[in-house]
Amino acid sequence: MRFLIAALLMTAGMLSPLTSFAASADVEATIKAVNLDAMSLTLDDGKTYSVPEEFNFDGLEAGVRVIVYFTLVDGKRVVDDLEVIQ
């Protein structure tokens, strides 16, 4: 019985639509631009990263080196966390 339940849970996990739509990653780069109106950061890799409304932009400006942890959501890079490199 335990084997059957484990097999069902494993199958359900593999077929879950959430696993195919979300992918976490991180990137180390330098901030190229900060857009407060659009709530986004553009890095020197040429990509734009959206940030949540409660995001704190203090200390972030062009030229600051960061590690950005993000998730791909509907083709957009959404920042989960950000670390400033000194």
ABEGO torsion letter per residue (X at the ends): XAAAAAAAAAAAAAABAAAAABBBBBBBBBBABBBAAAGBBBBAAGBBBBBBAABBABGBBBGBBBBBBBBBBGGBBBBABBBBBX
